[in-house]
Amino acid sequence: MAKENATGLEISPTRVWTVDILVAEGFVLTEMSAVADTLRIANRVQAQPPFRICIRSAQGGQLSCRAGLLVNTKPYADRPNADFAFVLGNTDPDHPELSLGRVTKSYTNRGARVYLLAEAAARYLKDQGTAGATHWENAALLRERLGLFEASHALASEDGPVITCAGMGATTDIVLALIGRLTSAAAQMSVANIMLHEQVRDYSSLQPFSGAKPTITGDRDLDHAIRLMQANIEEPMPIGKIVADLGISTRSLERKFKTFLATTPNGFYREMRLNKANNLLLNTTMSVREIGLACGFQNGFSTLYKSIFGITPFTLRKRRRLGEDMPTDFLKAGE
């Protein structure tokens, strides 16, 4: 049964969320990769792939980024049915195709959340005459032009269903935050690990030029616990040993996991190991038995896996390699 998390977003173990990526000529390739590749990896570590993407532009057809690479796009939909839309920047906040007030409303009026990145965010803030977040270079430019223009130095600013963002490398943090909201903290961390993304910064984290010092969760003991878990996948550390290393009580660690990640230490650790197992199932020729051992499951790996995901590891590997469980649009996008 579907449920909602603390942010009001629906969480369902079998739900597939549609994500539209809106681009203009000269879009920023860094932001495209941060959205598309991060969601692809999330699909890879989950037994049931949760995301489908579709790339759109004003007219449809092929568009090129500043690096000269081409991407095939579909035209904007009059009545979009996406759950989320990411509008990429293109290094020019004055570009006419970034004036998307009406397009933004077409999404928000149908219940979608819209993420405006970098120049797209700057253009929205200028057109709407409102405050929010954009890349610090865009903020400085608009401040110089408009005098009293104010933009947040945070990575993102949320105003109802519209989220204005710094874009560029911070796009990865925004997408990871979305993955964490819709799936789980362990899935989010697994994706971050594969991407070699050391910290997952939240919206309120300041852009790097401001001297911010981000952490994984914002809590030093919790960060340390997660690092211990990450370093001990094949031979899991008992929670008692983890709290002994931290010098805190088991009850204290449980409260921290519940407060920051809405889960338990054991639940987080187990899911992190299962996410690694999914990755190994789809990207290696290791046997199911070998994968279970590599992820710290000495016995009963297949039984446990099926009890959680409703499918055996062997069946998952077979289906995913045949492409049966991958959303069609996701397979087509950028590959």
PyMOL commands that set and color helices and strands:
alter all, ss='L'
color gray80, all
select helices_A, chain A and resi 29-45+96-98+101-108+119-128+136-146+170-182+185-194+208-210+220-231+239-246+250-261+265-283+288-294+301-309+313-321+328-332
alter helices_A, ss='H'
color red, helices_A
select strands_A, chain A and resi 3-4+10-11+17-22+51-57+61-64+70-75+84-87+113-117+156-159+162-165
alter strands_A, ss='S'
color yellow, strands_A
deselect
rebuild
show_as cartoon
